[in-house]
Each structure stands twice: as structure tokens, then as C-alpha cells.
Amino acid sequence: MPKSKTRGSLKEHRKRVAHRNNTIKGLRKKAQAEYQEMFEKQMEALKVQYQNEMGETTELNAEVIGDAKDISVASAEVVTPEVEK
């Protein structure tokens, strides 16, 4: 970069550039945190809406009872939901 573009000494120019880059990093972190918070609120709202519509709750930490070897595909019953028009 030509000396005229640095507006003063090279040391001052580097200082301004470092300050600018730190400001941009801070703004990005703040925007990311706000987005993450908004996303989590939206997911909670959708979870509540789903539970209200379906009348059920899903427990992700539920313990699996039994062993997968005990399940037989031949004896499984197929249930299809009825669709109202």
C-alpha cells in the first residue's frame, strides 16, 4: 500500500486497522448471540405449539425398554391414521 494511503505513519495505520477488525469481530459475536437467542426462543415456541396441537409430549431422554433382538417384524401390527377431508 502506498504511504499516502496509510494516513500517517505505518504504526498508526496498523493500530486503526486492528481496532477496526476488533470492532467487526465484536459486532459479529453480538449478532451471532442475538440470532442464537432468537432461534432458541422460536424453537421453544414451536415445541409448545406442536405439543398443544398434537396433545402429546416427547421425551428425548426416555429409556429404551427391552432389547432390539426381541422385536419381530413379522408380528408387528401396521397402523395407518385415517385422514379426514
ChimeraX attribute file (.defattr): number of C-alpha atoms within 10 A of each C-alpha:
attribute: neighborCount
match mode: 1-to-1
recipient: residues
	/A:1	5
	/A:2	6
	/A:3	10
	/A:4	8
	/A:5	9
	/A:6	15
	/A:7	10
	/A:8	10
	/A:9	10
	/A:10	12
	/A:11	9
	/A:12	12
	/A:13	15
	/A:14	12
	/A:15	11
	/A:16	13
	/A:17	12
	/A:18	12
	/A:19	12
	/A:20	12
	/A:21	12
	/A:22	12
	/A:23	12
	/A:24	12
	/A:25	12
	/A:26	12
	/A:27	12
	/A:28	12
	/A:29	12
	/A:30	12
	/A:31	12
	/A:32	12
	/A:33	12
	/A:34	12
	/A:35	12
	/A:36	12
	/A:37	12
	/A:38	12
	/A:39	12
	/A:40	12
	/A:41	12
	/A:42	12
	/A:43	12
	/A:44	12
	/A:45	12
	/A:46	12
	/A:47	14
	/A:48	13
	/A:49	12
	/A:50	14
	/A:51	13
	/A:52	11
	/A:53	9
	/A:54	9
	/A:55	8
	/A:56	9
	/A:57	11
	/A:58	9
	/A:59	7
	/A:60	6
	/A:61	6
	/A:62	7
	/A:63	7
	/A:64	7
	/A:65	6
	/A:66	8
	/A:67	7
	/A:68	8
	/A:69	6
	/A:70	7
	/A:71	10
	/A:72	8
	/A:73	7
	/A:74	6
	/A:75	7
	/A:76	8
	/A:77	7
	/A:78	5
	/A:79	6
	/A:80	6
	/A:81	5
	/A:82	6
	/A:83	5
	/A:84	4
	/A:85	3
